[in-house]
């Protein structure tokens, strides 16, 4: 899948050919640069998904809000399972030394202390132990597949609580023997990763401690079973994801009519920018005059996606249609910012001392690794970028001087070193020309990546100055394109309706809805 950190070729993440065709149909009017009003009004998207409405806003009840929240939760979980191959559930751990953690520890310790005192009494009391074996039996049975009848019958026979109670009444119950059977059965049912835990259980002699650890390992086995089920469901979810997400979001939109407000503003911003750009072009001397500028919906949508790579994820709310990929987009943006700085540092270094270090590819790689290490965590609020850039400048001078000495050349003089460090430190300043240059070239690369047709297998050419980060940028760009392509498939009809409204007004949307209802 496209979001597990591996480099993917653009277009390989499409859930199915039928999904791609459905998206192509719903977004047909967005693929033609010379689109017309007629191409939009004749599109057959659902009326209920239209963001435009002439009726007054209705009151949303609490039940409707909760239903929308459940739909969003289910959709988010399904999306995460389908696109993230590393997704798995983990046991919740209470914060250490928290009140809840201390209470849980005290209660558990009290329970096991009571059990130990009952088993050590004369005569022993077995009621609590029998209840534990009854619970263990139910857990073991829950691990069995429908065809495991022989083992099911054996578990029910050995852990028959009525029989164990009769044995206890005659002081003939073998608690240790029952525990050994449970451990042996767990060994047959557990995943290989739990083999060491089973061996530790077999080596434990204290029966109370054995029972306590049995429940601990059973909890781990239950989580293993859940994650195994998730892995089994993933291929099915991947095939059905587009239809499932679109249906769930439609349900959310019906319950919460404002569920596309942020998305509309996100697209509207790009529409206004493109209209302004086309207007300025039309006023340019020598430009062909036209009665009305032609605006490409595909270009508008792609530019909207590109804004996500410069999004302030801490302060600015994401469009509703991208909430399920928010964490992935934020991570990609943070990585991209780090790559931008590395490219800036490399460009400055090459401009200043490239003639001296020419033919030393290992030096460039070493400087890149140093920069990457020192820039780790640069998106944290406590990170002092100017100070780190100064440190990278100092370290770069050290490494360059070392390489020059090894070649029998003179080291950099103090003025050159100070200039190099100063230029490194100035990267963080607003409107820094090096940063602006690298940023524009990366945006150009990402834009060309999104314009590639889905079946395209090769990456677009890398702009100049980005060779030092080419491998990382291609991988990041592939992941970003996969997110965008899947998002277009799922939400294409909603985007089409928003663009109709923004480009052609309420009248066009009304005509499209009327034609779809005929």
N, C-alpha and C positions, 0 to 999 in steps of 0.2 A: 504494500500500500504506500501512498505517496508521502506520509507524514512521519515516518519512523527514522528519519535521519539519513536515509540512503539517497544517493543521487538517482533521480528518476528522469526519464525522457519525457518531455512535454507531451501530454495527451494520452499517456499510458494508464492514467488513473480512472478512466471513465468506467462506471459500473457496468455498462452494457451498451451494445450498439443501439438497442431500442431506446435507451435513455438519451443517447446522443441525438437520435432522430427526433425524439419528442422535444428536446431543447431546441433543435434547429427549427422545428415548426413554430414553437412558441416565440422564438426570437428572430424569425425570418426577416421582419422589418428592421431589425437592428444590424443586419449584416451587409446591407447595401448602403454605400456612401451617399448615393443620390436618391435617398428614400423620399417617398412622397406621402402626402396626407392619406391618399387612398390605401397605401400599403399598410398603414396603421389601422385605419378604420375597418379594414376587411379582415383583420386578424381575429382568430377565434379563441380568445382566452376567456376564462370564466368571469362572469359578471360579478360574482361575490368577492373576487380577489382584487377588484378595482379599488384604488385608493380614493377615487373621487366619489362624492356623494352630495346630492343637493338636499337631502333630508336633514332635519336638525339632529344634533347628537343625542343618542338615547342614553338612558341611565343604565349603568352597568351594575348588576347586583353582586353581592359578595360571592355567591355560588359560582357565578360566571367568571369572576376573577380567579377563584380557586381552581376552576376547571382549566382555565388558560394556563395557570401556573403548573398544573399537573402535565398538561400537554407539552409545555416548554421543557419541563424536567425530563419527560420521557424522550422527547426529540433530542435533547442535548446528550443524554446517556447513549441513545442508539447511535448518534453521530460519532461520539467519542470511541465507542467500541468498534465501529466500522472503519474509521480512518486511522486509529492509533493502535498499531500492532503491539505496542508495549503496555497497553491499558490492562490493568488488573486491580482487583479489589484487595485491600489490606485491612487487617484488624485495626480498629481504632485504639490508640494508646492514650490513656489519660495523661495530662501533664504531670511530670514528676513533682512530688511534694505538694500537689494541689489538694484541696479538701476532698474532692471526689475520689482521688487516688488513695488518700489515707483511709477514708471510710471503707472503700472497697477492700483494701488490704486487711483492715481490722475485722470486717465481717467474714471474709474468707478464712482468715486465720482462726477465728472463733469457731467456724463450722468444722474445720478439719481437726481442731483441738477436741471438740465434742465427740466427733467420730472416733478419734483415737482413744478417748477415755471410755467410750462404750465398748469398743472391741477389746480393751484391756480389763474390763470389769469381770467379776466372778459372780455368776456366770456371764459370758459376753452377751451384749445386746446387738442384734443384727438389723434392726428395722431400717435405720438410716443407710446402712450398707446395701441392703436389698433394694431400696429405692434408687440408689446410685446405679446398681446393675440394671435395673429396669430402664433407667434413662440411657445408659450405655447401649442396651439392646436396641432401643429405638433409633439411636444415632447410627449404629452399625447397619441396621436394616435400611436406613435412608441412603446408604452408599451403594446398595445393590442395584443392578440393572434388572429389568423385568424378567430376564431369562435365568437369573441366579436362584432358582428354586431350591436346589440341593443345599446350598450354603444358608439360604434363608431358613429352611426347616431345621438345620443344625443349630443355628444361632437361637432360634425360638425354643428348641429343645433343651440346650445347655443353660440358657439364661431364662428358664421358666421360673418366674418369681413365685408362683404358688408352690412349686416343688422346692425351691430354695427355702421358703418359709417353713415348710414341713420339716426339712432337714434341720433348720435352725431350732425348731422346737425340740428336736431330739439330740441337739448338740452334735450334729453330723455334717454341718455345712463346711465346705472347704473354700474359704474366701481366697486363699492364695492360689488354689487350683483354678477358680473362676477367673481371677485376674490374669493368670498365665494364658488361659484360653482366649480372653479378650485381646491380650497383646499379640498372640499368634494370629488371630483373625485380622487385627489391624495391620499386621505385616503383610497379609495377603491383599488387602484392599488399598493400602496407601500408595502414594506416588514414590518413585525412587528417591526423591529428595528427602523423604522422611525416614529412610532406612537407619540413619544414625540415631534418630530419636527412638526408634523401636529397640535398637541395641541397648541404649541407655535404660530404657524401661525394663528390659530383661535383666539388666545388671543391678537393679534397685531391689533391696531386700525388705525394706520397711513397707508394710502393706498399705498404710495410710498415704505415704509418699507416692507409692505406686499408683493408687487410685487418683490422687491429685494430678500426677503427671499424665495419666491416661486421659483425663479430661482436657488437659492442655494440648496434648497431641491431637485429640479428636477435634478440637477447635481449629487447629492448623489444617487438618485433613478436610474439614468442612470448607475452609477458604480455598484449599486446592481444588475441591470439587466445583465450587462456584466459578473459579477462574478457568477450569477446564471446560465448563459449560459455555462460558463467554467465548473461548477460543473456537468452540464448535459452532456457535451461532454466528461468528464473524463473517464467514463466506456468504451465508444467507442474508445477513444484514447489508453486506456490500452490494449484493445484487438488487436488493429492494430499497436501498437507502433513498434514492431520488424521489420515488413515489411516496415513500413513508414520510420523509421530511416535508415534502410539499403539502401532503394531506394534513399533517399535524399543524403546520404553520397556518394553513387555511382555517383550521378549527380555532386556532388562537386569534386569528384576524376576525373571525365571526364573533368571538366572545369579547374581544378587545379591539374596537374599530381604530384606535389610535396606534396599533402595533406596527405601523409603517411610517410613523411621523419622522423618526430619526433617519430612516432610509431615504425618505423623500428629500429631506434637507441635504443629505449627503450627495445625492444625485443632482439636486438643484444647484448646488455650489459649482459642480463641474459644468452644468449646462450654461450658467451665467458666464463662467470663465471662457468657454468655447465661443459663445455668442460675442463676447467682448473682443476676443482674438480675431474672429471673422470680420467684425465691424472695422477693426483697425486695419486689417488687411485690405478691405474694400476701399478704405480711404487713402491707401498708399498710391502715390502717383504711378501710373502705368498699369495698375491692377485692373482687371476686367470688371466692368460694372454689371451688376445683376440686381434684379428687383428685390430679391431676398436671399440672404446668405444660406447656403446649404449646410446643414449640420448633421454629422454622422452620429447616430445613437450609439453605435459600437464604440466609437472613439470616446464619446462622453462616458460610457460605462467603464471603459478601460482606464481612463484618467481618474475616475472615482476610485477604482481599485488601487491605483498608484498612490493615492493620498494615504492609504493605509500604511504605507512604508515610511511615512513621516508623521504618523498619528501620535498624539500625546495620550497614551493609554491610561495614565494615572488621573488625568483631569478631564478628558473628553470622552463622552459616551459613544460607544460603537453603534453603527446601524443595526437594527434588530435582526436583519437577515444574516449578519456575520457574528452574532453572539456565540454560536457554537464553535467558532474558530478563533475566538478572541485571544486565548492563551497562545495558540500557535502563531498568530500574526504578531503578537507582542514580542515573542521570542525571536521571530525572524527579523523584526525591526531592530531589536537590540543587537543582534549579530551583524546586521547590515551597517549599523552605525559604527561598530568596531572595525569592520572591513573598510569603511570609508576613511577612517583615521589612518589605518595601516597603509592604504593606498596613498594618502596625502604625505605621510612620512617618507614612503619610498620615493615618491616623485621629488620631494625636496632634497633628499639625499642624493639621488641621481643627478639632479641639476647642479648641485654644489660640488660633489666629489666623485661623480660618476666616471669622469675621465681617469681619475687615479685608481679607482677600484674595478675598472673594466676587466672582464675575464675572471671574476671571482664570484661565481654563482652561489657558492657555499656561504659567503659573507652575507649576501642578500637574504638567503634563507634563515641564517642565524639572526639577523636584525629583525626579520619578520616574526620569528618565534619569540624573541625578547619583547617586542611590542605587544604581541598577542597576550603574553603572560601578564605584563604590567597593566594591560587594559581590561583584564578580567574584572567584572563587577562594576564597569563604568556607568551603568544605568542606575546604580544605587544613589540615593540622595546624598549620602555621606562621602561619595567619591569625589576627590579633588582632581579634576581633569588637568588643570593647568600645572599642578605640581607633578603629576605623573608624566605629562608631556615633557616637562623639564628633565625628569629623571631618564626618560627614554633618550632625550638628546644627549645627555651626559654619557649614557651607556653606549650610544651609537658612536660617539667620538672615541671612546675607549676601544671599541671593536675595530673601527676603521684604522686607528693608529696602530693597533696590534697587527692588522693585515698588511699595512704599509711597511712596518718594521720587518716582517717576515719576508717581504719582497726586496728588502734593502733600500727602501725609499724613505724620504723625510716625512715626519709626522705632520699633521695639520697644525698650522700656527694658531695662536690664541685668538686672533681676530676671526678666522674662519670657524673655529669651534664655537665662539660666542654667537656668531651669526647663525650657525646651524641650530644651536639650542634655542635662540630667540625665535627663529622661524617655526620650529616645532611648537613652542609655547603659544604662538599666535594663532594656531589652527583653531582654537576654541573661540576666538573672537568673532563677533558678528560680521557677516559679509567678507570673511576671509577669502581672497581670490582663489587660493588653492583648493579650499574646501568646496567653494561654489563650482569650480571646474569639475572636480571629481564627482560631486553630487549630480550635476547635470549629465555627465556621461553614464553614471549608474542608472539614472532615471531613463535615459535614452535606451540603454540595454534592456531594462525591465519592460519598457513600453514595446520594444520590438519583439520581446519574448511573448507578450500577451497578444500580439497581432498575428502570431504564427497560427496556421490552421491546426486543428486538433490532431490530425494524423502525422504532423511534422515530427520527425525523429531527431533532427540535429539541432544544435543550439545556434542562435544568431552569432555573427562575428562580434568579438570582444573589442570595445572601443579602446583607443590608445590610452596608456597610463594605468590600465587596470590589470596588466599581465601578472603582477605580483599576487593578486587575489583572484585570478581567473578560476581556479579549481573550486574555491569556496563560493565564489559568486555564481558559478554555473549550478552548483548544488542547491544553493539558497534560492536562486531564480527558478529552478525546476520545482522545488517544494512550493514556492509562492504560486507558480502557474497552476499546479495541481489543485491548490486550494481554490483559486479563482475559477478554474474550469468546472469543478464540482459545484461551487456556489452558483455559477451561471445555470447549470443544469437544473438545480433545485428551484431557484427563485426567478428563472427567466420570465415566466408569465407575469409575476409581480412587477419586475423591472420594466417590462414592456408597457404595462398599464401606467406606471408612474411617468415614463418617458412620453407617452401619448398626452398625458395631462399637462406636462411641463412644456412640451413642444407645440401642441396643437390645441390645448385648452379643453374645457369641460365638454364642449360640443362633440369633439372627436371621440372622447371616451364614451359619451352617451350613444353615439352611432355604433361604436364597436360592440358595446354591451347589447344593443338592440339586435345587431346582426347575429351575435352569438346565441341569443335566446330564440331566434326564429327556427 
